[in-house]
Amino acid sequence: MARQNDSADYKGPVRRVLIAILALALAGTFLIWRIDSPRVERFRAAFIDRVVPSFDWAMVPVTRLAAMVEGFQSYASLYEQNQELRRELQQMKSWKEAAVQLEQQNAKLLAQNQVRLDPKLTTVSGVVLADAGSPFRQSVLLNVGARDGIVDGWATMDGLGVVGRISGVGQTTSRVILLTDASSRIPVTLQPSGQKAMLVGDNSATPAIDFLESADDVRPGDRVISSGDGGVFPAGLLVGEVAQGTDLRLRVRLSADYQRLEFLRVLRSHPAEQITEPGVLIPPPLPPLLMQEPEAETAAEEPENG
């Protein structure tokens, strides 16, 4: 106990002495740094040149800490900029999607205005209301019907090619059976060979070609148009182009954009005039020599009669 009391008695005075010495050193340093004298200035310069360079090792942690703080601030700033750019990019994507949709609608409407059809064909434009397709039946609904004069069997087109035919008409709506439906059968002509065939839907994106006269004369890329046989469709409507399927059958890559059916044109086609009675036989005109001989014989007979 006596030793602990002695050590406690010594600590207090020593601590006070050290504090006093430190206070005097700081006061002296402050005074030296504040005295405006050439000698003191030279002393300060010499002290700085001798002491400060040797303290570089002591400044390394401070420098590293300052660099870390600055780097963290830069990282925080970059993170905020990145988040802002992400938000702007998301907005740009939404604007881009809207612009693409408007561009596609505009292209389809322009294509419908510029498509070249028979001048006798008039059209009714309709909007696709719903896709009533299924794995076994592919059709769409239009917002035009009997009040617009729609009749069963009329062909429908988008801006490029034939889409299908009207099959079922209501007062304000009508159903369109697509060319890809299994119940679809239309006669077509393959160009440039001019061969006639049947386009048969099989619920796939590329209907098959059946009843072809000579497959050797047909090449992938040949143009396929409606033939007009049987009065099903008007002749000369673009259907698509020939392609070879994975099953090695000749198929048709349809020109219509089946992925985005928004506007369709219904073609008002009228049935062809049917001839039920035979006409009067019209002989070919006689040659000029044969026409002149009877006239000469008539002129020779007139004097004899006279």
C-alpha positions in Angstrom: 0.0 0.0 0.0 2.9 2.3 0.9 4.5 1.8 -2.6 1.2 2.5 -4.4 0.8 5.7 -2.5 4.4 6.8 -3.3 3.9 6.1 -7.0 0.6 8.1 -7.0 2.4 11.0 -5.2 5.1 11.1 -8.0 2.7 10.9 -11.0 0.9 14.1 -10.2 4.0 16.4 -10.1 5.6 14.7 -13.1 2.4 15.2 -15.1 2.2 18.8 -14.2 5.9 19.4 -15.1 5.5 17.7 -18.5 2.4 19.8 -19.3 4.2 23.0 -18.3 7.2 22.1 -20.5 4.8 21.3 -23.4 3.0 24.6 -22.9 6.3 26.5 -22.8 7.5 24.7 -26.0 4.2 25.6 -27.8 4.4 29.1 -26.6 8.0 29.4 -27.8 7.2 28.0 -31.1 4.3 30.3 -31.5 6.4 33.3 -30.6 9.2 32.2 -32.9 6.7 31.8 -35.8 5.2 35.3 -35.0 8.4 37.3 -34.6 9.1 39.4 -37.6 12.9 39.4 -37.7 15.4 38.4 -40.5 17.3 36.2 -38.1 14.2 34.4 -36.9 13.1 34.1 -40.5 16.3 32.4 -41.5 16.0 30.2 -38.5 12.5 29.2 -39.5 13.6 28.4 -43.0 16.5 26.3 -41.9 14.3 24.4 -39.4 11.7 23.7 -42.1 14.3 22.5 -44.6 15.9 20.2 -42.1 12.8 18.8 -40.2 9.9 18.8 -42.7 11.5 16.5 -45.4 12.2 13.8 -42.8 8.5 13.8 -41.8 7.3 12.4 -45.2 6.7 9.0 -43.7 4.5 10.6 -41.1 2.4 12.3 -43.8 1.8 9.1 -45.7 -1.2 7.9 -43.7 -2.7 11.4 -43.8 -2.2 11.6 -47.6 -3.7 8.1 -48.1 -6.6 8.9 -45.9 -7.2 12.1 -47.9 -7.0 10.2 -51.1 -9.5 7.6 -49.8 -11.9 10.3 -48.8 -11.6 12.0 -52.2 -12.0 8.6 -54.0 -15.1 7.8 -52.0 -16.6 11.2 -52.8 -15.8 10.6 -56.5 -17.3 7.1 -56.3 -20.5 8.6 -54.7 -20.6 11.2 -57.5 -20.1 8.5 -60.2 -22.8 6.4 -58.6 -25.3 9.3 -58.7 -24.4 10.0 -62.3 -24.8 6.4 -63.2 -28.2 6.2 -61.6 -29.3 9.4 -63.4 -28.0 7.9 -66.7 -29.9 4.7 -66.1 -33.1 6.7 -65.6 -32.5 8.7 -68.7 -31.7 5.5 -70.6 -35.0 3.9 -69.5 -36.9 7.0 -70.6 -35.1 6.9 -73.9 -36.0 3.2 -74.4 -39.7 4.0 -73.8 -39.5 6.9 -76.2 -37.7 4.6 -78.7 -40.4 2.0 -78.4 -43.1 4.5 -78.9 -41.3 5.9 -82.0 -40.8 2.4 -83.5 -44.5 1.6 -83.0 -45.5 4.9 -84.6 -43.0 4.3 -87.5 -44.5 0.8 -88.1 -48.0 2.1 -88.1 -47.1 4.9 -90.4 -45.3 2.5 -92.8 -48.3 0.2 -92.9 -50.7 3.1 -93.6 -48.4 4.5 -96.3 -48.1 1.0 -97.8 -51.8 0.7 -97.9 -52.1 4.0 -99.6 -49.5 3.2 -102.2 -50.4 -0.5 -102.9 -51.3 -1.0 -106.6 -54.5 -2.9 -107.1 -57.0 -3.4 -109.8 -58.8 0.0 -110.3 -62.1 -1.9 -110.3 -61.4 -3.1 -106.7 -62.6 -0.8 -103.9 -61.5 -1.4 -100.3 -62.8 -1.0 -96.8 -60.1 -0.5 -94.1 -60.6 -2.0 -90.7 -58.7 -2.3 -87.4 -57.9 -5.7 -85.9 -59.8 -6.0 -82.7 -58.5 -9.3 -81.4 -56.5 -12.3 -82.3 -58.8 -15.3 -82.1 -56.1 -17.7 -83.1 -55.3 -21.0 -81.5 -53.0 -24.0 -82.3 -55.9 -25.4 -84.4 -57.6 -22.3 -85.7 -56.0 -19.0 -86.8 -58.2 -16.0 -87.4 -58.6 -12.4 -86.4 -61.5 -10.0 -85.9 -62.1 -6.8 -87.7 -64.2 -3.8 -86.6 -66.1 -3.7 -90.0 -69.1 -5.9 -90.7 -72.5 -6.1 -92.5 -73.2 -2.4 -92.0 -70.1 -1.6 -94.0 -71.1 -4.0 -96.8 -68.7 -6.8 -95.9 -69.5 -10.1 -97.6 -68.2 -13.6 -96.9 -65.3 -14.7 -99.1 -63.7 -11.3 -99.7 -59.9 -11.1 -99.6 -58.1 -9.1 -96.9 -54.6 -7.5 -97.2 -52.2 -5.6 -95.0 -49.9 -3.1 -96.5 -48.0 -5.7 -98.6 -49.7 -9.0 -99.2 -52.8 -11.1 -98.8 -53.7 -12.0 -95.2 -56.8 -14.2 -95.6 -60.4 -14.1 -96.4 -63.6 -13.1 -94.7 -65.3 -16.0 -93.1 -68.2 -14.9 -90.9 -69.8 -11.5 -90.9 -71.6 -9.8 -88.0 -73.4 -6.5 -88.0 -70.3 -4.5 -86.8 -67.5 -7.1 -86.9 -66.2 -9.8 -89.2 -63.9 -12.7 -88.9 -60.8 -13.2 -91.1 -59.5 -16.7 -91.7 -55.7 -16.4 -92.2 -53.8 -18.1 -95.0 -52.0 -20.1 -92.4 -55.2 -21.8 -91.1 -55.6 -25.5 -91.8 -58.9 -24.8 -93.5 -57.4 -22.3 -96.0 -57.1 -23.3 -99.6 -56.5 -20.7 -102.3 -55.3 -21.1 -106.0 -52.0 -19.3 -106.7 -49.7 -18.6 -109.6 -45.9 -19.0 -109.4 -43.8 -16.5 -111.3 -41.9 -16.5 -113.6 -42.7 -20.1 -114.5 -46.5 -19.3 -114.6 -47.4 -22.6 -113.0 -50.7 -22.9 -111.1 -50.8 -24.5 -107.7 -52.8 -24.5 -104.4 -51.6 -22.7 -101.2 -52.6 -25.0 -98.3 -52.5 -23.8 -94.8 -51.3 -26.1 -92.1 -51.2 -23.9 -89.0 -47.6 -23.0 -89.6 -46.0 -19.7 -90.5 -45.2 -20.9 -94.1 -48.1 -22.6 -95.8 -47.3 -25.5 -98.2 -47.7 -25.6 -102.0 -49.7 -28.5 -103.3 -50.8 -29.7 -106.8 -47.8 -28.3 -108.5 -47.3 -29.4 -112.1 -43.5 -29.4 -112.2 -41.5 -28.7 -109.1 -38.3 -28.6 -111.1 -39.3 -25.3 -112.7 -39.8 -23.6 -109.3 -37.0 -22.0 -107.3 -36.9 -20.5 -103.9 -37.5 -16.8 -104.2 -40.1 -17.1 -107.0 -43.0 -14.7 -106.6 -46.4 -16.1 -105.6 -49.6 -14.2 -106.5 -53.3 -15.1 -106.5 -54.4 -16.7 -109.7 -58.1 -15.8 -109.5 -59.2 -19.3 -110.5 -62.5 -20.3 -109.1 -63.4 -16.7 -108.2 -62.0 -17.1 -104.7 -59.6 -14.2 -104.9 -59.0 -11.5 -107.5 -56.0 -12.3 -109.7 -52.7 -10.6 -109.2 -52.6 -10.1 -105.5 -49.2 -10.6 -103.9 -49.1 -13.6 -101.5 -45.3 -14.1 -100.9 -42.3 -15.9 -102.3 -41.3 -19.6 -102.5 -39.1 -21.1 -99.8 -38.0 -24.6 -99.0 -39.1 -25.9 -95.6 -37.2 -28.1 -93.2 -39.3 -31.0 -94.5 -38.0 -30.3 -98.0 -41.5 -29.3 -99.2 -42.0 -26.1 -101.2 -43.6 -23.5 -99.0 -44.5 -19.8 -99.2 -42.9 -17.2 -97.1 -45.9 -14.8 -96.7 -45.4 -11.1 -97.5 -47.9 -10.0 -94.9 -46.6 -9.2 -91.5 -48.5 -11.7 -89.4 -46.7 -10.6 -86.2 -48.2 -7.1 -86.3 -51.7 -7.2 -87.9 -53.2 -3.9 -86.9 -54.9 -2.6 -90.1 -56.4 -4.7 -92.8 -58.0 -3.8 -96.2 -61.0 -5.8 -97.3 -61.2 -5.9 -101.1 -64.7 -5.6 -102.5 -64.5 -8.2 -105.2 -67.5 -8.9 -107.4 -68.2 -12.3 -109.0 -67.1 -12.7 -112.6 -69.8 -12.6 -115.3 -70.8 -16.1 -116.2 -71.7 -17.1 -119.8 -74.6 -19.6 -119.8 -75.7 -19.4 -123.5 -73.6 -20.0 -126.6 -73.0 -16.9 -128.8 -73.5 -16.4 -132.5 -70.7 -17.9 -134.6 -68.6 -15.1 -136.2 -66.7 -16.3 -139.3 -63.2 -14.8 -140.1 -63.1 -12.0 -142.7 -62.6 -13.1 -146.4 -59.3 -12.4 -148.1 -59.3 -9.4 -150.6 -58.9 -11.6 -153.7 -61.9 -13.7 -152.9 -63.9 -10.6 -152.3 -63.0 -9.2 -155.7 -63.8 -12.3 -157.8 -67.5 -12.3 -157.1 -67.6 -8.6 -158.1 -65.8 -9.5 -161.4 -68.2 -12.3 -162.2 -71.2 -10.0 -161.5 -69.8 -7.4 -163.9 -69.3 -10.1 -166.7 -72.9 -11.4 -166.4 -74.5 -8.0 -166.7 -73.5 -7.4 -170.5 -74.7 -10.9 -171.4 -78.0 -10.2 -169.8 -78.2 -7.0 -171.7 
